[in-house]
Amino acid sequence: MYKVYIETLGCPKNQVDSETMLGLYSENDYEITKDPFYGDIIIVNTCGFIESAKKESLDTIMEMIDYKENGNCKILIVSGCLIERYADELKEELPEVDAFVGTTSFENIIEITDKIISEKKFVVSTGNIDKILKENAPRILQSPDYYAFLKISEGCDNLCTYCIIPKLRGKYRSRQIEDIISEAKKLVDSGVKELILIAQDTTRYGIDIYGEYRLYKLLQELEKIEGLHWIRIQYCYPDIVDDRLIDEIARNTKVVKYLDIPIQHSSDKILKLMKRNTSRAQISSLIEKLRAKVDKIAIRTTLITGFPGETEEDVEDLIKFIEEYKFDKLGVFTYSNEEGTAAYNLPNHVDEETMEERKVRILQVQQDISTKNLEYFMKKTIDVLIEEKVPEEDIYIGRSQYDAPEIDGVVYVHCENGEELAIGDIVKCKVNDTMEYDLIGVYEDESC
């Protein structure tokens, strides 16, 4: 029996693809291992979004080649966005790889593997990026068993000038509500308490198949699932966060009061160059409306600094915007000049040192904002999803509804009477201290 190991790089959407491959292997009598040393078949599911991601993908492939040359690995497969973008170049540079699999071909991984085993053939399976993927595919979660990512669409129709994703993952294709709900129920039945909705753009959900934006309707259906505690929404483009969605977030008892809205910049000049279909005034209006309608909503955003043509005046505008709207969570990327994007040939590129300096300035401003924002929670009791225990201490680490896994802060929960908490439980915690991004509190003996 062949043992399969998958190394996943990049975004949660890539993780769902890896989980599907694991599910297909398991369903076809392959054994799954979490240690590459024991992998007879090793898959590297790559990211090719920006330069740093490409480098990480290539470094990981080289690491796995070593297992093939000096370990148990008999078959090495490389999949994902990097392959959809560079398959022709990589097949010349990496003769140790047995198959290159694109962003929609992963669902044929069993047939590809069987061909390698039975026919000893090298396989390249890319293209057809607009394909509608099959429903009801099995999944083996790579996340802890109490939360899961739920992909609600494939591809992207936005034409942001810095982004290569539409050329790698195709046009926007929403899944049917019924199929999403069916998968959600299976995940909850398996023990999942938090579902994290993901897509290249969750706010566009439904427009291609229903003729209208239906994320609000999907949330209504998900709320009905018994045993589901939290629903989290990520990757909401700000241009079409409409009143129906905002009202549903405010009303829905299971939707966490947290919204991930990547605004990328505040300068109208830069937003136009990015082709973001929004403006500083529209973003301001949206933030104000969300905070007026949704009690204590945490707004996360992502920014790009160093975009071609960005001046010190633009950076100062962005810093003033951050100081005015005091985002609860904020990440910053330096611009990556990607061949094949509309921004690649723009004039007035910013040098790496300047980009990095601007990033550091922005993050310093945000650190002060985050510290002050978290003071709101002092002496308040909040729900915390327990994720791990500090070894040899009566302290647990978890997340509030205001924190997404692996990208936001955590809550340190002290059990003063030595109580034992179960990983995956949602418990009450009274906050008594704060850090720059994290909360500290005491367990209160009352489970959700």
matplotlib code that plots the C-alpha trace (Angstrom):
import matplotlib.pyplot as plt

x = [0.0, 1.4, 1.6, 0.8, 2.1, 0.9, 2.8, 0.4, 1.6, -0.3, -3.9, -6.8, -8.3, -5.2, -5.6, -9.1, -7.7, -5.1, -7.8, -9.8, -6.7, -6.2, -9.8, -9.6, -6.5, -8.0, -11.2, -9.0, -7.1, -4.0, -2.6, -2.2, 0.9, 1.8, 5.5, 7.3, 9.9, 7.4, 5.7, 5.9, 4.0, 4.8, 2.7, 3.7, 0.6, 2.2, 1.4, 2.5, 0.8, 3.8, 7.6, 8.0, 5.4, 7.1, 10.4, 8.9, 7.3, 10.6, 12.5, 9.9, 10.0, 13.8, 13.4, 11.0, 13.3, 15.8, 13.2, 13.0, 16.8, 17.6, 14.4, 11.3, 9.6, 8.9, 6.6, 6.9, 3.9, 3.8, 0.4, -1.3, -0.9, 2.9, 2.3, -0.6, 1.8, 5.2, 4.7, 6.6, 9.7, 9.6, 9.4, 12.8, 14.3, 12.9, 13.3, 12.9, 9.2, 6.8, 3.8, 2.7, -0.9, -2.8, -5.4, -8.4, -6.7, -6.2, -9.6, -8.1, -5.2, -6.0, -6.0, -2.8, -1.1, -2.4, -0.9, 2.5, 2.5, 1.2, 2.7, 5.8, 4.8, 5.6, 2.3, 1.4, -2.2, -2.9, -5.3, -9.1, -9.0, -12.6, -13.8, -16.7, -15.3, -17.2, -19.3, -19.4, -15.6, -14.3, -12.0, -9.5, -9.0, -5.5, -6.9, -7.8, -11.1, -13.1, -12.8, -12.8, -12.6, -15.7, -15.0, -18.1, -16.7, -13.8, -11.9, -12.2, -13.7, -11.9, -9.3, -7.0, -3.9, -1.4, -3.0, -2.3, -5.0, -7.7, -5.1, -4.4, -7.8, -10.1, -13.4, -15.7, -17.8, -20.2, -21.2, -24.9, -26.3, -27.6, -24.1, -22.4, -25.0, -24.6, -20.8, -21.3, -23.6, -21.0, -18.3, -20.4, -21.5, -17.8, -17.2, -16.5, -17.8, -16.5, -16.9, -14.8, -16.2, -13.5, -13.3, -11.2, -14.1, -16.9, -19.1, -19.6, -21.1, -24.1, -24.0, -23.0, -25.6, -28.4, -28.1, -27.7, -25.4, -26.5, -24.0, -26.7, -28.9, -26.2, -25.6, -29.3, -29.2, -26.0, -27.5, -30.0, -27.4, -27.6, -24.3, -22.6, -21.4, -19.5, -19.6, -16.7, -16.5, -13.2, -12.1, -15.0, -14.2, -15.5, -17.2, -20.3, -20.7, -24.4, -27.1, -28.6, -25.3, -24.6, -28.1, -27.6, -24.3, -25.9, -29.0, -27.5, -26.7, -24.0, -22.1, -19.2, -19.0, -15.8, -15.3, -12.3, -12.3, -9.1, -9.1, -5.4, -5.1, -6.9, -5.4, -7.9, -5.0, -3.5, -6.9, -7.6, -4.2, -5.0, -8.4, -10.1, -13.6, -13.9, -12.8, -11.6, -15.1, -16.9, -14.5, -15.1, -18.9, -18.8, -16.7, -19.0, -22.1, -20.7, -19.9, -23.3, -25.3, -23.2, -22.4, -18.7, -17.7, -14.0, -12.9, -9.7, -8.1, -5.1, -2.9, -0.3, 2.4, 4.9, 2.5, 4.0, 3.5, 2.9, 4.4, 5.1, 1.9, 0.0, 1.6, 0.7, -2.9, -3.0, -1.5, -4.1, -6.8, -5.7, -5.5, -9.0, -10.7, -8.6, -8.9, -9.1, -6.8, -4.5, -1.9, 0.5, 2.3, 4.9, 4.1, 5.3, 5.9, 4.5, 5.0, 1.6, -0.2, -1.4, 0.8, 4.0, 4.8, 3.6, 6.1, 7.5, 8.2, 9.2, 12.5, 12.5, 14.1, 11.5, 8.6, 9.9, 10.3, 6.8, 5.5, 7.2, 5.8, 2.3, 2.6, 4.0, 0.9, -1.3, 0.4, -0.6, -4.1, -4.5, -3.2, -5.8, -8.6, -8.1, -8.6, -12.3, -12.3, -10.9, -13.2, -15.5, -16.5, -16.1, -16.4, -13.1, -12.6, -9.8, -7.0, -4.1, -2.7, 0.5, 2.7, 2.9, 0.8, -2.9, -3.1, -4.9, -4.6, -7.7, -9.4, -12.4, -14.9, -12.8, -9.8, -9.3, -7.0, -3.3, -3.6, -5.0, -4.4, -5.1, -6.6, -4.6, -7.0, -5.8, -7.5, -7.0, -8.5, -6.7, -9.8, -9.2, -10.5, -11.1, -9.5, -12.2, -14.6, -16.0, -15.7, -16.3, -13.2, -13.1, -10.4, -8.1, -5.1, -4.1, -1.0, -0.4, -2.5, -3.6, -5.9, -5.3, -8.1, -9.5, -11.7, -15.3, -17.0, -19.8, -19.6, -21.4]
y = [0.0, 3.4, 6.1, 9.7, 12.9, 16.4, 19.6, 22.6, 26.1, 29.3, 30.2, 28.3, 27.8, 25.7, 23.9, 22.8, 21.4, 19.4, 18.1, 16.9, 15.1, 13.4, 12.4, 10.9, 9.0, 7.6, 6.6, 4.7, 2.7, 4.8, 5.4, 9.0, 10.0, 13.3, 12.7, 13.2, 10.7, 7.9, 9.2, 6.8, 9.5, 13.2, 16.1, 19.7, 21.9, 25.2, 28.9, 31.1, 34.4, 36.6, 36.3, 35.3, 32.5, 31.2, 31.1, 29.2, 26.7, 26.1, 25.7, 23.2, 21.2, 20.9, 19.7, 17.0, 16.0, 15.0, 12.5, 11.0, 10.8, 9.7, 8.5, 6.4, 8.7, 6.9, 9.4, 13.2, 15.3, 19.1, 20.8, 24.2, 27.8, 27.7, 24.8, 26.5, 29.4, 27.8, 24.1, 24.3, 25.9, 23.6, 20.4, 21.2, 22.3, 19.6, 16.2, 14.5, 15.4, 12.8, 14.9, 18.6, 19.1, 22.4, 24.2, 22.3, 18.9, 18.0, 16.3, 13.7, 12.9, 9.2, 8.7, 10.7, 8.6, 5.3, 6.3, 7.1, 3.7, 1.5, 3.1, 4.8, 7.9, 11.6, 13.5, 17.2, 18.1, 21.8, 24.2, 24.3, 26.7, 27.6, 24.0, 23.4, 21.1, 18.0, 18.1, 15.7, 15.1, 13.6, 15.7, 14.9, 18.1, 19.5, 22.0, 20.9, 19.0, 21.8, 24.3, 24.0, 26.2, 26.1, 27.1, 28.8, 29.6, 29.1, 31.7, 35.5, 38.1, 41.1, 42.7, 44.1, 45.2, 43.6, 40.2, 37.0, 34.9, 35.1, 33.6, 30.8, 29.9, 31.1, 33.0, 33.3, 30.1, 30.0, 26.7, 26.0, 26.8, 23.2, 21.7, 24.1, 23.3, 19.6, 19.8, 22.1, 19.6, 16.8, 18.9, 19.8, 16.2, 15.3, 17.7, 21.1, 24.0, 26.9, 27.2, 29.8, 30.9, 31.4, 32.4, 34.8, 37.2, 36.0, 39.1, 38.1, 34.8, 33.8, 36.6, 34.2, 31.5, 33.3, 36.7, 38.4, 38.5, 35.8, 35.6, 36.9, 34.0, 31.4, 32.7, 32.3, 28.6, 27.9, 29.3, 26.5, 23.8, 22.3, 22.0, 24.8, 27.6, 30.1, 31.2, 33.4, 35.4, 36.1, 37.9, 40.4, 43.0, 46.3, 47.5, 45.2, 44.7, 45.6, 46.4, 42.9, 41.3, 43.9, 43.4, 39.6, 39.8, 41.9, 39.6, 36.1, 34.5, 32.3, 34.7, 36.1, 39.8, 39.9, 40.8, 40.6, 43.4, 43.9, 47.6, 47.6, 51.4, 54.6, 56.9, 57.3, 57.6, 54.3, 52.6, 53.6, 52.4, 49.1, 49.0, 48.3, 49.6, 51.6, 54.9, 56.4, 57.8, 54.5, 52.6, 55.2, 55.0, 51.2, 51.1, 53.7, 51.7, 48.4, 49.9, 51.6, 48.5, 45.6, 46.0, 45.8, 44.3, 43.6, 44.7, 43.2, 44.6, 44.0, 46.7, 46.9, 49.5, 50.3, 50.0, 51.7, 55.4, 55.5, 58.6, 59.8, 61.8, 58.6, 56.8, 59.7, 59.5, 55.8, 56.3, 59.1, 56.8, 54.0, 56.4, 57.7, 54.3, 52.3, 48.8, 46.0, 43.8, 44.8, 43.2, 44.8, 43.4, 45.1, 45.2, 42.3, 43.0, 40.0, 39.3, 38.9, 41.4, 44.8, 46.6, 44.9, 47.6, 50.6, 53.5, 54.8, 51.6, 51.9, 50.3, 47.4, 49.4, 52.1, 49.6, 47.8, 51.1, 52.1, 48.7, 49.0, 52.5, 51.4, 48.4, 50.5, 52.8, 49.7, 48.2, 51.3, 51.2, 47.5, 48.0, 50.7, 48.8, 45.7, 47.8, 47.6, 44.0, 44.7, 43.1, 41.8, 38.1, 36.7, 33.3, 31.6, 28.6, 26.5, 25.4, 24.3, 23.9, 25.5, 22.5, 22.1, 25.2, 25.7, 28.0, 27.4, 29.3, 30.0, 32.5, 34.8, 35.4, 38.4, 36.4, 34.2, 31.2, 31.7, 35.3, 37.2, 37.3, 34.8, 34.7, 33.2, 31.5, 30.9, 28.2, 29.4, 26.3, 23.8, 23.1, 20.9, 22.3, 20.3, 21.3, 22.6, 23.6, 27.2, 28.5, 31.7, 33.8, 37.1, 39.4, 41.0, 42.0, 42.9, 42.8, 44.4, 41.9, 39.3, 39.1, 37.5, 36.3, 33.8, 30.8, 31.2, 27.9, 28.1, 26.3, 27.6]
z = [0.0, -1.0, 1.7, 0.6, 2.0, 1.0, 1.7, 1.2, 0.6, 0.1, 0.9, 2.5, -1.0, -1.8, 1.5, 0.5, -2.7, -0.8, 1.6, -1.4, -2.8, 0.5, 0.6, -2.9, -2.0, 1.2, -0.6, -3.1, -0.4, -0.2, 3.3, 4.5, 6.4, 8.1, 7.8, 4.4, 5.5, 5.2, 2.0, -1.0, -2.9, -2.1, -3.4, -3.1, -3.6, -4.6, -4.5, -7.4, -6.4, -5.6, -5.8, -2.1, -2.6, -5.7, -3.9, -1.0, -3.4, -5.2, -2.0, -0.8, -4.0, -3.6, -0.1, -1.3, -4.1, -1.4, 0.0, -3.5, -3.9, -0.3, 1.2, 0.6, -2.0, -5.3, -6.9, -6.6, -7.8, -7.9, -8.1, -7.8, -9.0, -9.7, -12.1, -13.9, -14.4, -15.1, -16.1, -19.3, -17.6, -14.5, -16.4, -18.0, -14.7, -12.4, -14.1, -10.7, -10.7, -12.0, -12.6, -12.8, -11.9, -12.5, -10.4, -11.7, -12.5, -8.8, -8.8, -11.3, -8.9, -8.6, -12.4, -12.7, -9.9, -11.4, -14.8, -13.2, -11.4, -14.2, -17.2, -15.7, -17.6, -16.8, -16.7, -17.2, -16.6, -16.8, -18.6, -18.6, -15.6, -16.1, -15.5, -13.1, -10.4, -9.2, -6.1, -3.2, -3.2, 0.0, 2.2, 5.0, 6.9, 7.4, 9.9, 13.4, 13.5, 15.1, 12.2, 8.4, 5.4, 3.2, -0.4, -1.9, -5.4, -7.7, -9.8, -10.0, -12.3, -10.8, -12.9, -10.2, -12.1, -9.6, -9.5, -11.6, -10.0, -12.8, -15.2, -12.8, -11.4, -14.2, -14.2, -11.1, -10.6, -7.7, -6.2, -5.8, -2.3, -1.9, -2.6, -0.1, 2.6, 2.0, 2.5, 5.5, 7.2, 6.7, 8.2, 11.2, 11.6, 11.8, 14.7, 13.0, 15.1, 13.0, 9.2, 7.5, 4.1, 1.5, -2.2, -4.2, -3.6, -1.2, -1.8, -5.4, -4.5, -6.6, -9.2, -12.0, -11.3, -9.7, -11.3, -7.9, -5.0, -2.6, 0.2, 2.6, 1.5, 2.0, 5.5, 6.3, 5.2, 7.1, 10.3, 10.3, 10.6, 14.1, 15.9, 14.0, 16.3, 14.3, 10.6, 9.5, 6.2, 4.6, 1.4, 1.0, -1.7, -0.5, -3.7, -3.2, 0.5, 0.3, 2.8, 2.7, 3.6, 6.4, 7.8, 7.7, 9.5, 12.2, 12.6, 12.2, 15.5, 14.1, 11.9, 14.0, 14.1, 12.1, 8.4, 6.3, 3.7, 1.7, 0.8, -0.5, -0.3, 0.5, -2.2, -5.0, -7.4, -6.4, -6.2, -9.8, -10.9, -9.1, -10.9, -7.5, -8.6, -5.4, -3.8, -0.5, 0.0, -0.7, 1.7, 4.4, 3.9, 4.1, 7.4, 9.0, 7.9, 9.2, 12.6, 12.8, 12.0, 13.5, 17.2, 17.9, 14.6, 14.1, 10.6, 9.2, 6.1, 3.9, 2.3, -0.5, -0.2, -2.9, -5.8, -8.9, -8.7, -4.9, -3.4, 0.1, -0.1, -0.9, 2.1, 4.4, 3.1, 3.9, 7.4, 8.1, 6.9, 9.2, 12.1, 11.4, 11.0, 13.5, 11.9, 14.4, 12.3, 9.5, 7.3, 4.9, 1.8, -0.3, -3.9, -6.0, -9.7, -11.4, -15.1, -16.9, -14.8, -16.1, -13.5, -14.6, -17.2, -15.2, -14.7, -11.5, -9.6, -6.0, -4.8, -2.3, 0.5, 0.3, 0.1, 3.2, 5.1, 4.3, 5.4, 8.8, 9.3, 8.7, 11.0, 13.8, 13.5, 13.5, 16.6, 18.6, 17.3, 18.1, 21.7, 22.3, 20.5, 22.7, 25.9, 25.1, 26.2, 29.7, 32.4, 29.7, 29.4, 25.9, 24.2, 23.4, 21.2, 22.9, 20.6, 22.7, 26.2, 27.4, 28.5, 32.3, 32.9, 33.7, 30.7, 27.4, 24.1, 22.0, 19.8, 20.2, 17.4, 16.5, 15.5, 12.4, 12.8, 12.1, 11.0, 14.0, 17.7, 20.4, 23.9, 26.8, 29.2, 32.8, 34.8, 38.3, 39.9, 37.6, 35.4, 32.4, 29.1, 26.0, 22.7, 20.4, 23.2, 23.3, 26.9, 28.8, 29.6, 31.6, 30.1, 32.7, 30.6, 27.0, 24.8, 21.4, 19.6, 22.2, 25.2, 28.6, 30.8, 33.4, 32.6, 33.9, 34.7, 32.1, 28.7, 25.6]

ax = plt.figure().add_subplot(projection="3d")
ax.plot(x, y, z, "-o")
ax.set_aspect("equal")
plt.show()
